[in-house]
Amino acid sequence: MCGNRPSMHKLFSDICPDDCIVTSDRLRDLDPGYCDTSRKAGVMLRPDTTDMVAAICARANQHGTPLVPQGGLTGLVDATATAPDQVALSLERMTRILRVDPLQRVIVAEAGATIAELDRAAAEHGLTTGIDIPSRDTATLGGVIATNAGGVRVIRYGMTRDNVLGLTAVLADGSVIEDMNTLPKDNTGYDLKQLFIGAEGTLGVVTAAVLRLFPRPAAKASALLACPDLASAQAVLGLAQILAGGNLLSFEAMWPEFYHLMTGYQCKGREPLPPSDALHLIVEVTGQTQDAAEALLLAIFETAAEKDLVQDGVIAKSDAERAVIWAIREDSDLMMRPLGAMLSYDISIEAARIDDFIACWTKAQAQHFPDVHSYVFGHLGDCNLHLCVGLTPDAKRNRGPIDDLLYATLADTPGASFSAEHGIGLQKRARLAASKPAATLTLMHQLKQTLDPKGIMNPGKVLI
Ligand SMILES: Cc1cc2nc3c(=O)[nH]c(=O)nc-3n(C[C@H](O)[C@H](O)[C@H](O)COP(=O)(O)OP(=O)(O)OC[C@H]3O[C@@H](n4cnc5c(N)ncnc54)[C@H](O)[C@@H]3O)c2cc1C
């Protein structure tokens, strides 16, 4: 006991069996994932049913104890940060895949299942999930819903929001909102599931969901193309959309500094294309056969080359070659290697303004932080760039001035977003408060107040 308050884990001991409770001393030894403070809670609870989640929420609400929902801890905005007076609510035991319906083309699963597990289950029926992100082996269904994750197939299947047909969410007071809709069309009143998608665990705990599935492409082919500049790369995108139509699966871009750095780590001396001043694209298409997919890529490549939009290109001839191309793009943690840390910005910019923004940022950075390096890559097909700044762990702790400069530069870019897919968490809540119209913020606070009047659901995240 601590004063008159029961100790954190005693508060839940009649609800959760011992093996569902991880006390703070044991919690400290666990991997915190991508958020340094995700293991600082007073206790971690690992419920294994929606009913148990509901009982935990009701008890926490009664005592005003904050709950922080946690999935795979791959989030990049400190949205899973905890403090000793808070409970980490991990979905790691709720990993069951409840059903795959190949006729309806849906998968029904608990929120702790990983994206890779969902896709494997779908594959057994010749189907695939629309959601795919590089953290697929660890990121969970609940996490991608709570962050409205994007990823490398948005150009084909849309964001997570477009893929969720139904879900079950537990509110702060323990009431269960069960909407496990499996129908593509359902206009029966307010679409409440949308409230929980992208809410970063601040409005409720998602315990299960229904995702759309799609026919699994029979074959995929990937190409690495080198373009002289962004305008050419964007013209290649237009071409690919016309030539490939619904078969275009991914369209990713890597600016020269990023490509140079990553190939240096991944495949120095055996790069699929040598580092240069070019902007490198990864274009992936699907087809009925491998030959058809590769022929489609070749057509895109040749048409683009005829128009001088690409200088060089290579089409992967095996899974191993495809893996080398994607590793250059996906293993972005390597950017931390030179100095030990990095800042990772996740921004959206209208297509016509991307070049101007990068030029402005390059100039501003050279003027104010001449010693740091920026690396740009991302989902060009969705106008979503990841801009990373390599720096030392100490410099990262004092990141404020770089944040301010980056966001000030972005604020001068009409129609841009400072959070394309990673969300707000702790890192960007001040930007949210400063940038949204007053009426929008008021409505956000009213929704929070209605669903979580005591403010126990992931407090301090998203809204301040
Ligand atoms: C290498 C790498 C690549 C990445 N690439 C992409 C990318 O391409 N696109 C992209 O969008 N993101 C990307 N991310 C970010 C991250 O993987 C996503 O945000 C992912 O959706 C987080 O899932 P998670 O299970 O790890 O959630 P966590 O990190 O555990 O949690 C993230 C947020 O979701 C909340 N949450 C988790 N589970 C639940 C639940 N069941 N109910 C309610 N709230 C919950 C948490 O409270 C927190 O607010 C990447 C991350 C890494 C490390």
The ligand as a Gaussian input file, in Angstrom:
#p B3LYP/6-31G(d) Opt

LIG

0 1
 C       11.097000       0.802000     -39.209000
 C        9.754000       1.457000     -39.077000
 C        9.033000       1.752000     -40.217000
 C        7.784000       2.349000     -40.106000
 N        7.104000       2.627000     -41.254000
 C        5.877000       3.165000     -41.173000
 C        5.129000       3.437000     -42.356000
 O        5.571000       3.204000     -43.479000
 N        3.904000       3.971000     -42.208000
 C        3.364000       4.260000     -40.975000
 O        2.235000       4.749000     -40.903000
 N        4.059000       4.017000     -39.853000
 C        5.285000       3.480000     -39.913000
 N        5.992000       3.243000     -38.771000
 C        5.425000       3.630000     -37.468000
 C        4.703000       2.499000     -36.706000
 O        5.129000       1.236000     -37.094000
 C        3.194000       2.642000     -36.841000
 O        2.775000       3.829000     -36.223000
 C        2.393000       1.472000     -36.254000
 O        1.052000       1.656000     -36.617000
 C        2.465000       1.368000     -34.735000
 O        1.939000       0.102000     -34.348000
 P        2.322000      -0.526000     -32.932000
 O        1.534000      -1.771000     -32.743000
 O        3.773000      -0.656000     -32.798000
 O        1.760000       0.594000     -31.942000
 P        2.441000       1.233000     -30.656000
 O        3.708000       1.897000     -31.027000
 O        2.488000       0.254000     -29.554000
 O        1.361000       2.355000     -30.313000
 C        1.164000       3.434000     -31.168000
 C       -0.084000       4.224000     -30.714000
 O       -1.219000       3.381000     -30.812000
 C       -1.861000       3.242000     -29.535000
 N       -2.334000       1.860000     -29.468000
 C       -1.619000       0.720000     -29.660000
 N       -2.438000      -0.341000     -29.581000
 C       -3.675000       0.144000     -29.318000
 C       -4.941000      -0.456000     -29.112000
 N       -5.120000      -1.776000     -29.194000
 N       -6.012000       0.343000     -28.855000
 C       -5.876000       1.698000     -28.783000
 N       -4.705000       2.313000     -28.968000
 C       -3.615000       1.547000     -29.235000
 C       -0.801000       3.590000     -28.512000
 O       -1.369000       4.061000     -27.316000
 C       -0.042000       4.664000     -29.258000
 O       -0.760000       5.859000     -29.161000
 C        7.250000       2.661000     -38.840000
 C        7.982000       2.363000     -37.697000
 C        9.216000       1.768000     -37.800000
 C        9.954000       1.444000     -36.555000

